[in-house]
Amino acid sequence: MSRYCDVTGAGPGFGNNVPWSKKKTRRRWNVNLQTKRYFLPGEGRHVRLRVSTKGIKIIDRDGIEAVVQRLRKEGKKV
């Protein structure tokens, strides 16, 4: 399972670790993903989403119905 947010599409960032000696090694910054279960009142069922903390705030702001509708419009299965 890849580390991408279902709502925002945010993925890991890549870069270098640079210590005091300036010897660079590759590293990655993972997204803060949470597995959340939301209830869809229009369909009478729950959906499970892997969302970042920013995605949780977007769902709180817009509502789960609007977010699921947007995901389906993009062609994602929910």
N, C-alpha and C positions, 0 to 999 in steps of 0.2 A: 504494500500500500504506500503510495507516494505521499509526501508531506505537503499537500496543497489544501487551501481553504475552499470549501464548497461554495461559499457566498462571494468572497472577494477575489478568489483565484490567487491569493498570495502564496508564494513558494519560498524556498530557502534562498538566502543570499550567499554569495561566495566572495572570498577575498584572501588576504594573507595574514598570518600571525607574524608580527614583527617585534621580536624581543630586543633587549638592550644591545645584543651583539649584531643586530641587523640581519640575521640569518632567517630568510623568509620561508615559511612553510604554508601550504594551502590549508584553509579551514572553511567551515560553513556556519552560517547563522540560521538556525531553524526557526520556523514560525511557531508561535505559541498556540498550538492546536488543542482544542477541547472537543470531546464527543458529547453532543447535547441531543436531548430527545424533546421534540416539540409536538404539541397537539394541534392538529388542523381541525378546527371546529366545522368548517364547511364540508369536510369529507368524513368526519367522525373517526379519525385514526391518528396515530402517532407517526412521526418521521424522525429518523436518526441522522444527524448531520455532523460532519467534522468541520468545525468552524474555528477561525482564529478569534482572539478576544475582540478585535475590531469588527469581525463579522457578527459577534454576539450583540455589540452595540448597534449595528445596522438593523438587526432583527428587532431589537428593542425599540428603535426609532420608527421603522417603517411597518412593522408587524410581520408575523410569520406568513400570513396569506399572501401579502404583496411580494415577499422575497421568494416564496415557492413559485408564484406565478412568473416572476422574472427568470428563475432558473429553468422552468419548463419552456419559456419562450426562447431561451438560449440553446435548447435542445438537450439539457441535462435530465437524467432520469431521477425523479424524487419519489 
